[in-house]
């Protein structure tokens, strides 16, 4: 995954980067680390991998989008988090959006 290290804030600088199946958020001043579980809650952790990470660079840099893939089913998910409140805002099954209902998609 290219461009996997991002800066969040200038007031209290933090960096965001993938750490296995999680996203790590490290406060550079305090040295504290927190983790966001990347991915669909229904997916088996052993089968998931982070394949993309995006920070909203417009305005407040408030949103973090994590793209992950369930290797067992082939489904790709985009999860949008409000990183300041640590709240999942939206979860999109890209596979279902592209191929119709998730039950119709069959991995070959």
Helices and strands as residue ranges (DSSP letters): E 6-7, E 14-19, E 22-27, E 33-37, G 45-47, E 48-55, E 63-70, E 76-82, E 87-93, H 94-99
